[in-house]
């Protein structure tokens, strides 16, 4: 059997872009930069070329796997709402910069799910839900241990399921989508709304509010922020419950950088599902947490 290759993996998110070298399930070396390319897909590869080329030369890379948000078909990002990219020929573009590499691209949620299916919590699961929480909400639906792509490769867009009719406006054009409440941006918005009603000693500076700051406010015992986090958990649990009512999964896996913060209360989500009949549905954080997307992108060649 041929020796397993090191693969360059790219995980494109709404807030950051992770780039790393993966060997089997191990992240050998990686870095992360801010995603400043929203609405400017033509600037993406020039913006990350030096990092990618450094890894290609250092590790003699021959294959590159890319996870990217949005509807992706035949190497084209047809529409990525949170990035403002439309009809972006991402595979063709990367191939023009790296003509000697074999390159594959997949929706970031589906790519990340591969890591859990092969090495993680979903390894022996037939029917499950994989959800990644970031700037938006991505994920996959697993049926018979396979990712459900649907008739037009649009399946698994769980972030655009409405959970609050006439709620917050979503980049997809609808209102009340799951990701406008359950994502990190959704959490930040909920904190801001609760902050407007907070007592004077509970009011926080929301001018540059981030997930990290929310974690710190919780640790400091800010009641308004802690209440907002509870509301956020309720929205996550409600969205997952809707999916459970359709799929009847035995397992739910949650991934994304926010899972490294300790902020997510798995027991609350599990108990919420149990209250509505899904007491045999387990809920756990992804094995690779914030690196799930990188590991998954490397598995596009398996």
PyMOL commands that set and color helices and strands:
alter all, ss='L'
color gray80, all
select helices_A, chain A and resi 41-59+90-97+108-118+158-160+179-182+184-195+200-202+211-219+223-247+257-260+266-275+289-301
alter helices_A, ss='H'
color red, helices_A
select strands_A, chain A and resi 6-12+16-23+26-34+63-68+71-73+76-80+85-88+102-107+128-133+137-143+146-147+251-255+282-285
alter strands_A, ss='S'
color yellow, strands_A
deselect
rebuild
show_as cartoon
